[in-house]
């Protein structure tokens, strides 16, 4: 699998039996390499059998039992085919793009999933996958992104009762197969993004259509939890803006752009 993945990615692959957080590990390795005058390679992958200190957003934790999950992260240094690094404004879409690749890979293995804005993959209303991206900055190199996914595979001990797993939904428990599928699905999406990130902001963009097609939140009635003590916002999720913010139309017809936060899919 190791050599296979290195061939598919054309980049180093690191497989660890256990690690605190693959996102953290990859960011540390990249910064370390940069400090030693090396250039961290685009598409470097870290995967583990057991992530013991997984992170979610906003100081939350991502919890799995040893041997139950698939956990991996990719280091991305997005650049145009000319080699010119992409501006960081579009990096926010990478979470969504990995989520879409995960949904495609799950579909290849018989599991019908959808993306919930901004970073979950659900089957029905149950969370199977969480995706997290963070920016990695260097002293002498353009910023990179680490994007990671945690997939509940064979989970018999799910950490929360709103979770589900690939096996519970009738899919394969073969983590190597799933990892290969996810990476293979992500690559063409990532290449397409690097070639032209404006595809995500143009209504006729190919990647825009991909995202809109797999984002189950669109068209749903949602409740959005807002930061601080603000009253939650309820309404219809009607679209994404150019930055990937979710546009919610409330019951008075006013439009709100949600940049970050959590949404709950409500019954139609
Ligand atoms: C996420 O955060 O869903 C992002 C999770 C990202 C995990 C990957 S694994 C590889 C990489 N390395 C890391 O350290 N992290 C990334 P958020 O949307 O904040 O959701 C977190 C919430 O999901 C928690 O507060 C729990 O309620 C719930 N949760 C925790 N573990 C779960 C699991 N295994 N399955 C389903 N839900 C879970």
Boltz pocket constraint, residues with backbone or C-beta under 6 A from the ligand:
constraints:
  - pocket:
      binder: B
      contacts: [[A, 20], [A, 21], [A, 22], [A, 23], [A, 24], [A, 51], [A, 53], [A, 54], [A, 55], [A, 56], [A, 57], [A, 58], [A, 60], [A, 61], [A, 62], [A, 63], [A, 64], [A, 70], [A, 71], [A, 72], [A, 73], [A, 119], [A, 120], [A, 127], [A, 128], [A, 129], [A, 130], [A, 131], [A, 132], [A, 147], [A, 148], [A, 149], [A, 150], [A, 151], [A, 152], [A, 159], [A, 160], [A, 162], [A, 163], [A, 164]]
      max_distance: 6.0
